[in-house]
């Protein structure tokens, strides 16, 4: 297990350095002069030079790269061009709201996916199965920017159950969480159905039934537990997608998180903030994936032996 | 929270608009058949559930609440609720009224104003507000280190401009002027000042040469550069408001945080969650605190007006609309007007703002007046209002928005009117027949949905009528302001709103070639002479005549700008908000409003 952990840690660090390098290079991939892109063509040369110096873009590329790594290691992401605040402070203000929303979205996905997926598997080739799969298809197909307003229309303006926007109490998070979690719920439901169907055909399930165990015990203790491994993998992978999806969901509901910050930063051409947001989402994605791998290996010893 | 509403197709329209809000802007013809008397109260049976605090949206985050740095409308709004001014305005007549100052006198030559302060005004800490707080605040805002974006409003004070530009009595190096933020620097300078003063008693420090001083704890005297009949109106501005010196010196640029701030107005800062919410609570030490009926005001940052409207409809906001409180989505105005419930909440009233496009007159081909005239005559402002704005705005051909003192009535016909035939002729005369060889020019504007739509419409009109191409350059506020200040624009958008109801605030402060913002980079001596004279003259009729001539030069002879439209605001106000009225140039009197239970 230790060897497995070390190898995973090493590969994670390599990926993180790769991500930092890619994000660092983004500014150099921008066609033309990135400073002009940030300031607009009408900016004076003095203003351009000042910003170039401020961002360290007047230094050799390798020095810039090393500075980027060094600053990151010291928690220094620079300063927002727009608000002049340290970017780490801005991220710290916004991150809790996004984490909150991502966790709520994940919960929504789990709460919807397991009953739907299980129902579809247990009632295979019935109307229940078809209904669950139609829901799944719809969930995957409906974009967040459409689902969000639809939920506002129904649950806020028509039924008056939840607020349109806000960040004050539990009811404020319900609609954003459903918006964010629905697509993941759909993916998970299909996954639960597929893995459960596979597991239900295994010999040990047949044995359990032959022993006269109750069907609910068989499903919960034997089938779902064994079906959980691939589902955990999907959950881990999709957490990154949740963070990405939060960009649109947060914009629709004016949720004060990283997603909305990213959109604002793009609108303001606040390049350092955009860079920091991309970096944060990417690194979170990498870390969550590593964590998923470790959990997977912990649950299934075959994984670490294969590695 | 069941809502007594049906589920008609208009809701679907809203949904559709919400869906595409970030992608597209709708463009439906609008029958501007709205009228609603401002300030009248409408009693409509509606769902009564609402909290006991006022909920208002802002379209963008509030980056500062320091009166020295307030520039954007939402910043000025917050400052207005928290810091008391020497004077205020009557909501109906816009006449200057006493506020912190109970009365004032002016010297015979019109250059010295003496304001007597009320003795019961206190800071939120309970300490008394004195004339020294007023003087200190003005000196702080004028100090070059402060870099106040509105410092030009203080230039009327004797030596104000020279002090701000560091050209006042430079031989006396020991400046005791209060630096804006840095406590250490402040202490150091105070020591330096006290150390040098005994040795050089005859050398007055620059700040002591400023035309503002406290005669005693409750009397402030202003000496002006020249007579200015409008000065009592000017002192209502946030740059003239007293500041809590001790707090600022102790906490530096952190002084506006809720845990440190001291305020003098009806409200104080309770909570400031950046990019989400700013909460003001009643200041118990405000001198009229017993009259303040609304205990808390919650300002929410709502970037999309469609989302704001949905929040209003779901009773999450008590008020929406106008320049400050998140413009109503124009595409929804027809629906609002037709909705039997919403239209009862709709109010239309004047807003002392003019939307205009300016030329950088130094930049070819806009250095030719004929080119500028051609462009001005090719813009159909009524069509902009009917098709793009879809609001209750009025077409403008002059700059100062009536009924501000000094504004020219539209019936006088000053300015360039829409005339595409004449526009073509002027362009041909300028050397660009049918737009041939006309270089592609850039139109710079600070981004908003409406501004973008207006810019697209203007671009289309210029292409259609003159065959000239415009490239649109939307930008954020900071860069937009920097581009205007650096004169790096070609054509630019601007909107000017009254800080006080006098044309001096419009013509002199914006377009004076050397003493105004002068974003158009012109050097018109005759215009400068008119607006300078208008400052000095006491006779209202003569002042009107001078401003009329200035408007003629600006908008008709030189056509340095193209006024587009005079703003009107549309608001939706819940029936439980009582005593609500809209101050046309900002500074809403929330302290006089009430929430009905």
HADDOCK unambig.tbl for C-alpha pairs under 7 A between the chains (distance, minus, plus):
assign (segid A and resid 39 and name CA) (segid B and resid 479 and name CA) 6.61 0.50 0.50
assign (segid A and resid 42 and name CA) (segid B and resid 483 and name CA) 6.46 0.50 0.50
assign (segid A and resid 42 and name CA) (segid B and resid 488 and name CA) 5.28 0.50 0.50
assign (segid A and resid 42 and name CA) (segid B and resid 489 and name CA) 6.36 0.50 0.50
assign (segid A and resid 43 and name CA) (segid B and resid 483 and name CA) 6.34 0.50 0.50
assign (segid A and resid 43 and name CA) (segid B and resid 488 and name CA) 6.78 0.50 0.50
assign (segid A and resid 145 and name CA) (segid B and resid 19 and name CA) 5.76 0.50 0.50
assign (segid A and resid 146 and name CA) (segid B and resid 19 and name CA) 5.07 0.50 0.50
assign (segid A and resid 149 and name CA) (segid B and resid 15 and name CA) 5.69 0.50 0.50
assign (segid A and resid 149 and name CA) (segid B and resid 18 and name CA) 5.78 0.50 0.50
assign (segid A and resid 149 and name CA) (segid B and resid 19 and name CA) 5.88 0.50 0.50
assign (segid A and resid 150 and name CA) (segid B and resid 15 and name CA) 6.18 0.50 0.50
assign (segid A and resid 153 and name CA) (segid B and resid 15 and name CA) 6.21 0.50 0.50
assign (segid A and resid 156 and name CA) (segid B and resid 314 and name CA) 6.41 0.50 0.50
assign (segid A and resid 157 and name CA) (segid B and resid 313 and name CA) 6.87 0.50 0.50
assign (segid A and resid 157 and name CA) (segid B and resid 314 and name CA) 5.52 0.50 0.50
assign (segid A and resid 158 and name CA) (segid B and resid 3 and name CA) 6.64 0.50 0.50
assign (segid A and resid 158 and name CA) (segid B and resid 5 and name CA) 6.83 0.50 0.50
assign (segid A and resid 158 and name CA) (segid B and resid 7 and name CA) 6.56 0.50 0.50
assign (segid A and resid 159 and name CA) (segid B and resid 2 and name CA) 5.60 0.50 0.50
assign (segid A and resid 159 and name CA) (segid B and resid 3 and name CA) 6.19 0.50 0.50
assign (segid A and resid 160 and name CA) (segid B and resid 1 and name CA) 5.03 0.50 0.50
assign (segid A and resid 160 and name CA) (segid B and resid 2 and name CA) 5.18 0.50 0.50
assign (segid A and resid 160 and name CA) (segid B and resid 3 and name CA) 5.71 0.50 0.50
assign (segid A and resid 160 and name CA) (segid B and resid 314 and name CA) 6.89 0.50 0.50
assign (segid A and resid 161 and name CA) (segid B and resid 1 and name CA) 5.84 0.50 0.50
assign (segid A and resid 164 and name CA) (segid B and resid 310 and name CA) 6.74 0.50 0.50
assign (segid A and resid 164 and name CA) (segid B and resid 311 and name CA) 5.53 0.50 0.50
assign (segid A and resid 165 and name CA) (segid B and resid 311 and name CA) 6.86 0.50 0.50
assign (segid A and resid 254 and name CA) (segid B and resid 302 and name CA) 6.19 0.50 0.50
assign (segid A and resid 254 and name CA) (segid B and resid 303 and name CA) 6.89 0.50 0.50
assign (segid A and resid 256 and name CA) (segid B and resid 275 and name CA) 6.32 0.50 0.50
assign (segid A and resid 256 and name CA) (segid B and resid 276 and name CA) 5.95 0.50 0.50
assign (segid A and resid 268 and name CA) (segid B and resid 476 and name CA) 5.24 0.50 0.50
